[in-house]
């Protein structure tokens, strides 16, 4: 039996040598690649003697890779679930913020409407306050006039119970006020009107003498030709040529244009810068002069519990 086994081994050995020689001669490249591959496999995974089983090392590596891939897929799935949950939470938060923003916009619109209403009320209140101040100022002026009227009781003379206000001078049933301040002609007339009077209107020689003898420098009187050049009119609308009384200085009125007023000299005054208060001179209405106011006397006709009532004498 031993000889048979020895012979068989020899036969197989010879057969293997011939096959190896044929393979080497047929394709050296293939043999080289095969030898290299076989050499690599032997280096990476040595096998047991007398064994042709698959490489356990490769299986182990493949198992590790599968486990790693499974772990990666599990981690990706977990991350996806977390991201999906986070996305849902963000969408819900976005919806809540949108609702809150809409509510804020509505409140802001309501606040703007209230602000507009408050602004309207503020304007109305400001106008009411302004009106109240005007009324208060008028009331104060009326109170001053009321006190002045009361003073008349102690200052009126014996002529039918008629008198002039304090600071005014009585002459032939009229009251005259001689200013201490200088104003334009228009300002002078406005001041007289505030005292229920007007710039003096000279109707006769006696009045001319009284007014001119009471001053020492030029004063405005109530005469002008501002509306129509050359047509002199008193402040009560009476034309000068109808009054029959004129006291112009020689060559007056001359409407001199050299005073710097392009409109000329349209307002009349008693006297000029060279005195002469007994005559009339035309001058620029813009000049600053003193002035004379005139009004009728006030007569006490009724005394009652509420205070004196006065009528302007006829």
PADOKE-234548 format. One line per field, with one value per residue: residue number from 1; residue in three letters; y, z, x of N, C-alpha, C in turn. Coordinates in steps of 0.1 Angstrom, whole numbers. Layout:
# PADOKE-234548
resi = (NUM;...)
resn = (ALA;...)
n.c2 = (Y;...)
n.c3 = (Z;...)
n.c1 = (X;...)
ca.c2 = (Y;...)
ca.c3 = (Z;...)
ca.c1 = (X;...)
c.c2 = (Y;...)
c.c3 = (Z;...)
c.c1 = (X;...)
END
This chain:
# PADOKE-234548
resi = (1;2;3;4;5;6;7;8;9;10;11;12;13;14;15;16;17;18;19;20;21;22;23;24;25;26;27;28;29;30;31;32;33;34;35;36;37;38;39;40;41;42;43;44;45;46;47;48;49;50;51;52;53;54;55;56;57;58;59;60;61;62;63;64;65;66;67;68;69;70;71;72;73;74;75;76;77;78;79;80;81;82;83;84;85;86;87;88;89;90;91;92;93;94;95;96;97;98;99;100;101;102;103;104;105;106;107;108;109;110;111;112;113;114;115;116;117;118;119;120;121;122;123;124;125;126;127;128;129;130;131;132;133;134;135;136;137;138;139;140;141;142;143;144;145;146;147;148;149;150;151;152;153;154;155;156;157;158;159;160;161;162;163;164;165;166;167;168;169;170;171;172;173;174;175;176;177;178;179;180;181;182;183;184;185;186;187;188;189;190;191;192;193;194;195;196;197;198;199;200;201;202;203;204;205;206;207;208;209;210;211;212;213;214;215;216;217;218;219;220;221;222;223;224;225;226;227;228;229;230;231;232;233;234;235;236;237;238;239;240;241;242;243;244;245;246;247;248;249;250;251;252;253;254;255;256;257;258;259;260;261;262;263;264;265;266;267;268;269;270;271;272;273;274;275;276;277;278;279;280;281;282;283;284;285;286;287;288;289;290;291;292;293;294;295;296;297;298;299;300;301;302;303;304;305;306;307;308;309;310;311;312;313;314)
resn = (UNK;UNK;UNK;UNK;UNK;UNK;UNK;UNK;UNK;UNK;UNK;UNK;UNK;UNK;UNK;UNK;UNK;UNK;UNK;UNK;UNK;UNK;UNK;UNK;UNK;UNK;UNK;UNK;UNK;UNK;UNK;UNK;UNK;UNK;UNK;UNK;UNK;UNK;UNK;UNK;UNK;UNK;UNK;UNK;UNK;UNK;UNK;UNK;UNK;UNK;UNK;UNK;UNK;UNK;UNK;UNK;UNK;UNK;UNK;UNK;UNK;UNK;UNK;UNK;UNK;UNK;UNK;UNK;UNK;UNK;UNK;UNK;UNK;UNK;UNK;UNK;UNK;UNK;UNK;UNK;UNK;UNK;UNK;UNK;UNK;UNK;UNK;UNK;UNK;UNK;UNK;UNK;UNK;UNK;UNK;UNK;UNK;UNK;UNK;UNK;UNK;UNK;UNK;UNK;UNK;UNK;UNK;UNK;UNK;UNK;UNK;UNK;UNK;UNK;UNK;UNK;UNK;UNK;UNK;UNK;UNK;UNK;UNK;UNK;UNK;UNK;UNK;UNK;UNK;UNK;UNK;UNK;UNK;UNK;UNK;UNK;UNK;UNK;UNK;UNK;UNK;UNK;UNK;UNK;UNK;UNK;UNK;UNK;UNK;UNK;UNK;UNK;UNK;UNK;UNK;UNK;UNK;UNK;UNK;UNK;UNK;UNK;UNK;UNK;UNK;UNK;UNK;UNK;UNK;UNK;UNK;UNK;UNK;UNK;UNK;UNK;UNK;UNK;UNK;UNK;UNK;UNK;UNK;UNK;UNK;UNK;UNK;UNK;UNK;UNK;UNK;UNK;UNK;UNK;UNK;UNK;UNK;UNK;UNK;UNK;UNK;UNK;UNK;UNK;UNK;UNK;UNK;UNK;UNK;UNK;UNK;UNK;UNK;UNK;UNK;UNK;UNK;UNK;UNK;UNK;UNK;UNK;UNK;UNK;UNK;UNK;UNK;UNK;UNK;UNK;UNK;UNK;UNK;UNK;UNK;UNK;UNK;UNK;UNK;UNK;UNK;UNK;UNK;UNK;UNK;UNK;UNK;UNK;UNK;UNK;UNK;UNK;UNK;UNK;UNK;UNK;UNK;UNK;UNK;UNK;UNK;UNK;UNK;UNK;UNK;UNK;UNK;UNK;UNK;UNK;UNK;UNK;UNK;UNK;UNK;UNK;UNK;UNK;UNK;UNK;UNK;UNK;UNK;UNK;UNK;UNK;UNK;UNK;UNK;UNK;UNK;UNK;UNK;UNK;UNK;UNK;UNK;UNK;UNK;UNK;UNK;UNK;UNK;UNK;UNK;UNK;UNK;UNK;UNK;UNK;UNK;UNK;UNK;UNK)
n.c2 = (-12;11;15;20;44;60;59;71;97;105;104;124;146;148;154;179;194;194;207;232;240;242;262;283;287;294;319;343;367;364;344;358;378;362;349;371;379;357;357;380;374;354;369;387;371;344;308;278;249;223;232;245;264;295;328;337;362;381;378;386;413;422;418;437;460;460;462;488;503;498;511;537;542;540;562;583;580;587;614;624;622;638;663;665;668;692;709;708;720;746;755;756;775;796;800;808;832;847;850;865;888;898;905;925;944;951;963;984;998;1006;1022;1043;1054;1064;1082;1101;1110;1122;1142;1158;1166;1180;1201;1214;1220;1238;1259;1266;1275;1296;1313;1316;1331;1354;1363;1367;1388;1408;1411;1420;1445;1457;1458;1477;1499;1500;1507;1532;1546;1546;1563;1587;1596;1610;1630;1645;1677;1705;1710;1700;1675;1663;1651;1646;1619;1610;1627;1637;1668;1693;1711;1733;1714;1691;1665;1664;1647;1649;1635;1620;1603;1594;1585;1568;1582;1565;1547;1565;1572;1547;1543;1564;1555;1532;1544;1551;1573;1598;1611;1645;1668;1698;1723;1751;1785;1789;1763;1756;1775;1767;1740;1745;1762;1746;1730;1726;1716;1698;1680;1653;1656;1648;1646;1639;1630;1604;1586;1598;1618;1652;1655;1663;1649;1646;1624;1615;1613;1637;1660;1683;1707;1713;1718;1744;1755;1762;1761;1762;1764;1788;1781;1755;1726;1709;1684;1673;1654;1648;1637;1611;1593;1575;1578;1604;1633;1628;1632;1653;1678;1697;1723;1720;1707;1730;1743;1764;1759;1769;1765;1744;1716;1695;1662;1632;1602;1583;1595;1600;1613;1633;1634;1644;1635;1633;1634;1632;1646;1626;1619;1615;1599;1580;1565;1534;1504;1486;1501;1531;1544;1557;1582;1594;1628;1648)
n.c3 = (0;7;-14;-35;-27;-28;-55;-66;-56;-69;-95;-95;-88;-110;-129;-121;-124;-152;-160;-148;-162;-188;-184;-177;-200;-218;-211;-197;-186;-175;-157;-141;-130;-117;-99;-85;-73;-59;-42;-28;-15;1;18;30;42;57;53;68;69;45;39;21;26;25;29;62;72;53;54;80;78;59;74;94;79;70;95;102;81;86;111;103;86;105;122;103;98;124;126;105;114;137;124;108;129;140;119;117;141;137;116;130;149;132;121;145;150;127;132;155;145;127;146;160;139;135;160;158;137;149;169;154;143;167;174;153;159;183;175;160;180;195;179;177;204;207;190;203;227;218;210;234;247;232;238;266;265;253;272;293;283;281;308;317;303;315;341;336;328;352;366;355;369;391;379;361;349;358;337;326;336;320;308;302;296;319;313;289;272;276;253;241;242;232;234;237;229;234;222;236;225;194;161;130;105;99;121;142;137;141;168;180;172;189;212;210;193;169;146;149;136;122;123;125;132;160;169;156;167;194;193;180;198;219;214;207;187;156;148;139;120;112;82;48;15;4;-10;-35;-53;-45;-37;-8;21;52;80;86;62;50;24;21;7;11;38;42;57;59;66;54;50;32;-2;3;0;-13;-21;-20;-34;-25;0;3;1;-22;-28;-22;-4;15;38;63;87;117;117;110;107;112;131;133;142;138;113;84;70;43;45;44;49;63;81;115;140;166;177;175;190;188;202;212;241;271;287;318;322;334;365;380;399;388;378;361;332;300;276;244;239;221)
n.c1 = (8;19;37;19;8;30;36;14;16;39;31;11;27;45;26;17;40;43;20;24;47;36;17;34;49;28;16;32;27;1;6;23;8;-11;5;14;-10;-17;4;-1;-25;-16;0;-18;-37;-30;-33;-44;-24;-30;-57;-85;-104;-126;-112;-110;-104;-111;-139;-144;-136;-155;-178;-173;-174;-200;-213;-205;-216;-243;-245;-239;-261;-281;-274;-278;-305;-315;-306;-320;-346;-345;-340;-363;-382;-373;-377;-405;-411;-400;-416;-441;-435;-430;-455;-468;-454;-462;-489;-487;-474;-493;-513;-499;-496;-523;-528;-510;-521;-545;-534;-523;-546;-557;-537;-540;-565;-560;-543;-560;-577;-559;-553;-578;-581;-559;-568;-591;-580;-565;-586;-598;-578;-579;-604;-601;-581;-596;-616;-600;-593;-619;-624;-606;-615;-640;-632;-622;-645;-658;-642;-650;-671;-661;-648;-662;-675;-695;-712;-740;-735;-715;-683;-648;-625;-599;-569;-576;-585;-610;-630;-653;-674;-662;-637;-602;-571;-537;-509;-480;-462;-446;-459;-466;-488;-510;-509;-513;-540;-552;-546;-562;-587;-588;-594;-620;-622;-610;-585;-579;-604;-605;-628;-633;-622;-619;-615;-591;-574;-574;-563;-538;-526;-521;-499;-463;-448;-447;-478;-498;-529;-563;-564;-560;-548;-546;-561;-569;-548;-544;-570;-582;-593;-611;-609;-635;-647;-655;-650;-623;-627;-653;-656;-649;-629;-595;-561;-535;-500;-480;-478;-483;-505;-476;-468;-441;-415;-390;-385;-380;-401;-418;-445;-450;-462;-488;-503;-516;-504;-502;-480;-444;-411;-398;-412;-439;-467;-492;-501;-510;-493;-483;-471;-449;-467;-454;-437;-426;-446;-460;-495;-530;-560;-595;-628;-663;-678;-685;-715;-730;-759;-775;-776;-771;-774;-757;-737;-723;-739;-732;-738;-729;-725;-748)
ca.c2 = (0;23;17;25;58;67;60;81;110;108;107;138;156;150;161;193;201;196;218;245;244;247;276;293;290;300;333;347;379;360;337;368;384;352;347;383;379;346;361;390;367;347;379;393;361;330;298;267;238;213;237;253;272;309;336;342;376;389;377;394;427;425;419;450;471;459;468;502;508;498;521;550;544;543;576;592;580;594;628;629;623;651;674;666;673;706;716;710;730;759;759;760;788;807;803;816;846;853;854;876;900;903;912;938;953;956;972;996;1006;1013;1033;1054;1061;1071;1093;1111;1117;1131;1154;1167;1172;1190;1214;1220;1226;1250;1269;1270;1282;1309;1321;1320;1342;1367;1368;1372;1401;1418;1413;1429;1459;1462;1461;1489;1509;1501;1515;1546;1551;1548;1575;1599;1601;1619;1640;1653;1690;1709;1713;1689;1662;1658;1652;1639;1609;1615;1628;1644;1682;1696;1724;1735;1702;1680;1661;1663;1640;1653;1624;1622;1594;1596;1573;1570;1587;1554;1542;1575;1570;1534;1546;1572;1546;1523;1552;1555;1587;1599;1622;1658;1674;1712;1728;1765;1792;1786;1749;1758;1782;1758;1729;1750;1768;1735;1722;1733;1710;1693;1670;1648;1659;1638;1651;1633;1628;1592;1579;1605;1629;1665;1656;1662;1644;1644;1610;1612;1613;1650;1667;1696;1719;1715;1723;1759;1760;1757;1769;1758;1774;1793;1771;1741;1714;1708;1670;1672;1640;1646;1632;1596;1585;1576;1582;1618;1638;1626;1634;1667;1680;1711;1726;1711;1706;1744;1748;1769;1750;1775;1763;1730;1712;1681;1654;1618;1595;1574;1602;1598;1626;1632;1635;1649;1627;1641;1627;1639;1643;1615;1624;1605;1601;1571;1558;1522;1495;1478;1510;1542;1542;1570;1584;1604;1640;1652)
ca.c3 = (0;7;-27;-43;-24;-33;-69;-69;-53;-79;-107;-93;-88;-124;-136;-116;-130;-166;-161;-144;-173;-199;-181;-178;-214;-225;-208;-186;-179;-166;-146;-131;-122;-108;-88;-76;-66;-49;-32;-20;-7;12;28;38;50;56;55;75;60;41;40;9;30;22;38;73;74;44;59;92;74;53;85;101;70;71;107;101;72;93;121;96;82;117;126;93;101;136;123;97;123;145;115;105;141;141;108;121;152;132;109;140;155;121;121;157;148;117;139;164;137;123;157;162;128;138;171;154;129;159;176;145;143;179;173;144;166;193;168;157;193;200;170;182;217;204;184;214;237;212;211;248;250;226;246;278;262;251;285;301;277;285;322;318;299;326;352;331;329;366;370;350;380;400;372;352;354;361;325;323;340;309;311;293;303;325;303;278;275;271;246;233;241;227;242;228;235;228;225;240;216;179;153;116;104;101;135;150;135;148;183;183;171;200;223;205;189;156;145;151;125;125;116;126;137;174;171;151;177;206;190;177;210;229;210;204;176;146;152;128;121;104;69;39;1;1;-20;-48;-52;-46;-31;6;28;66;84;87;48;45;16;26;0;16;52;42;67;55;72;48;49;19;-13;7;0;-25;-25;-23;-36;-21;14;2;0;-36;-29;-20;9;14;51;68;101;122;118;104;114;115;140;126;146;135;99;80;61;39;47;41;60;70;91;129;146;176;170;183;189;191;204;219;256;276;296;327;321;343;375;384;408;380;374;353;318;295;262;237;238;207)
ca.c1 = (0;28;42;9;6;42;35;4;21;49;23;5;38;49;15;17;52;41;10;30;55;28;12;45;52;17;13;40;20;-10;12;29;-3;-17;15;14;-23;-16;14;-8;-34;-8;5;-29;-45;-24;-43;-38;-19;-40;-71;-89;-116;-125;-104;-118;-100;-120;-152;-144;-135;-167;-187;-171;-179;-215;-218;-202;-226;-256;-244;-240;-275;-289;-272;-284;-319;-317;-304;-332;-358;-343;-341;-377;-389;-369;-384;-419;-411;-397;-428;-451;-430;-432;-470;-472;-449;-470;-501;-483;-471;-506;-519;-491;-500;-536;-527;-503;-531;-554;-527;-521;-559;-559;-528;-546;-576;-554;-537;-571;-582;-549;-555;-590;-578;-551;-577;-600;-571;-562;-599;-600;-568;-584;-616;-595;-575;-607;-622;-592;-595;-632;-623;-599;-625;-650;-626;-621;-658;-662;-635;-656;-680;-654;-641;-670;-677;-709;-720;-750;-730;-707;-669;-638;-617;-587;-558;-582;-589;-623;-631;-665;-682;-654;-625;-590;-560;-525;-500;-466;-454;-447;-463;-470;-501;-520;-508;-520;-555;-556;-546;-574;-599;-589;-600;-633;-620;-603;-576;-587;-610;-606;-639;-634;-610;-617;-608;-577;-566;-573;-553;-524;-520;-518;-487;-451;-441;-456;-487;-507;-543;-571;-566;-551;-552;-540;-569;-567;-539;-550;-584;-580;-605;-610;-611;-649;-651;-659;-640;-618;-633;-667;-656;-647;-618;-582;-550;-523;-489;-478;-474;-487;-496;-468;-465;-427;-410;-376;-384;-377;-413;-422;-459;-451;-467;-502;-509;-515;-500;-500;-466;-434;-398;-394;-423;-451;-478;-505;-505;-510;-482;-484;-458;-450;-474;-445;-430;-430;-450;-471;-508;-541;-572;-608;-641;-673;-679;-693;-724;-736;-773;-782;-768;-778;-767;-746;-726;-728;-741;-729;-742;-721;-734;-751)
c.c2 = (12;26;24;40;66;69;71;95;114;112;121;148;159;157;175;200;203;207;232;249;249;261;286;297;297;315;337;358;374;352;347;374;375;350;358;383;368;350;371;384;360;357;384;383;347;320;286;256;228;218;246;262;287;317;342;357;385;389;386;409;431;427;433;461;471;466;483;509;509;509;535;553;547;557;586;592;588;609;633;631;636;663;676;672;688;714;719;720;744;764;763;773;799;810;812;831;854;859;866;889;906;911;925;948;959;966;985;1005;1013;1024;1045;1062;1070;1084;1105;1118;1126;1144;1164;1174;1183;1203;1221;1227;1239;1262;1275;1279;1296;1318;1325;1332;1355;1372;1374;1386;1411;1421;1422;1444;1465;1466;1474;1501;1511;1510;1530;1553;1554;1561;1588;1605;1612;1630;1649;1667;1693;1711;1701;1675;1655;1660;1645;1629;1616;1615;1635;1658;1685;1710;1724;1722;1690;1677;1659;1656;1644;1643;1629;1613;1598;1583;1578;1576;1577;1549;1552;1574;1558;1536;1554;1563;1537;1530;1557;1570;1586;1610;1635;1663;1689;1718;1744;1771;1789;1773;1749;1764;1774;1747;1735;1756;1758;1727;1731;1727;1703;1681;1666;1653;1649;1642;1644;1632;1615;1584;1585;1617;1643;1667;1653;1659;1642;1629;1606;1612;1626;1656;1680;1708;1722;1721;1738;1764;1754;1767;1764;1769;1777;1782;1756;1738;1713;1694;1668;1658;1638;1641;1617;1587;1586;1580;1597;1622;1638;1628;1648;1667;1695;1713;1717;1711;1720;1751;1752;1761;1756;1773;1748;1728;1698;1674;1639;1611;1586;1581;1599;1612;1623;1635;1640;1641;1636;1631;1636;1636;1632;1622;1613;1608;1592;1565;1546;1514;1488;1488;1521;1538;1556;1570;1595;1616;1643;1664)
c.c3 = (0;-6;-36;-40;-29;-47;-73;-67;-64;-92;-106;-94;-102;-132;-133;-123;-144;-168;-158;-155;-185;-196;-181;-192;-221;-223;-195;-178;-169;-154;-136;-123;-112;-96;-79;-67;-55;-38;-22;-10;4;22;36;47;48;60;62;65;57;41;28;13;26;33;50;76;66;49;71;88;68;64;92;93;70;84;107;92;79;104;115;92;94;122;116;96;113;134;114;105;131;136;111;116;142;131;111;132;147;124;119;146;145;120;133;155;137;123;148;156;132;134;160;152;131;150;167;146;139;166;167;144;155;179;164;151;177;187;165;169;198;192;175;195;216;199;195;224;231;212;225;252;244;234;260;276;260;264;294;296;281;300;325;314;309;338;349;332;343;371;366;361;388;393;363;358;355;349;321;326;329;313;301;302;309;314;291;282;269;264;238;231;235;235;233;236;227;232;229;231;202;172;139;116;106;115;144;149;142;163;187;183;183;213;220;201;174;156;144;137;128;116;116;132;152;177;167;161;190;204;188;189;221;225;207;193;167;151;140;131;111;90;60;25;-4;-10;-34;-46;-54;-40;-16;13;43;69;85;73;43;37;22;20;4;30;53;51;62;61;67;49;35;9;-8;3;-13;-29;-29;-23;-30;-7;14;1;-14;-38;-26;-6;8;27;56;83;104;124;111;112;118;124;132;130;143;121;96;70;56;41;44;53;68;81;105;135;158;170;180;180;193;193;211;234;259;287;305;327;331;353;381;393;401;376;365;339;312;280;257;236;224;202)
c.c1 = (9;34;32;7;18;41;25;9;31;42;17;15;43;39;15;29;49;30;16;39;47;22;22;49;41;15;21;34;9;-5;17;19;-9;-8;15;1;-22;-6;7;-17;-27;-4;-6;-36;-38;-34;-36;-33;-30;-54;-73;-101;-115;-118;-113;-116;-109;-134;-154;-144;-149;-178;-186;-176;-194;-220;-216;-213;-240;-256;-246;-254;-284;-287;-278;-299;-323;-316;-316;-344;-357;-345;-356;-385;-386;-376;-398;-420;-409;-410;-439;-447;-432;-447;-474;-466;-457;-483;-498;-481;-484;-513;-512;-495;-513;-536;-520;-513;-540;-547;-525;-534;-561;-550;-534;-557;-571;-548;-548;-576;-572;-550;-567;-588;-569;-559;-586;-592;-568;-574;-601;-590;-573;-595;-610;-589;-586;-614;-614;-593;-608;-631;-616;-608;-636;-645;-625;-634;-662;-654;-642;-666;-674;-647;-650;-674;-692;-718;-728;-744;-721;-692;-661;-631;-605;-576;-563;-585;-602;-623;-644;-673;-675;-642;-614;-579;-547;-514;-486;-456;-456;-450;-464;-484;-512;-520;-515;-535;-560;-556;-558;-586;-600;-594;-614;-633;-614;-593;-584;-592;-612;-617;-640;-622;-608;-610;-594;-569;-564;-562;-539;-518;-516;-505;-476;-443;-452;-464;-495;-521;-550;-574;-556;-557;-546;-548;-568;-559;-546;-564;-583;-593;-602;-613;-625;-655;-655;-647;-636;-625;-647;-667;-655;-637;-605;-572;-537;-512;-487;-472;-477;-501;-488;-464;-450;-422;-396;-374;-381;-389;-418;-436;-460;-455;-482;-510;-506;-511;-500;-486;-457;-422;-393;-405;-435;-464;-492;-509;-504;-498;-485;-470;-460;-457;-466;-437;-435;-433;-459;-484;-519;-554;-584;-619;-651;-673;-688;-702;-730;-751;-781;-772;-776;-769;-755;-735;-732;-730;-739;-734;-733;-730;-736;-744)
END
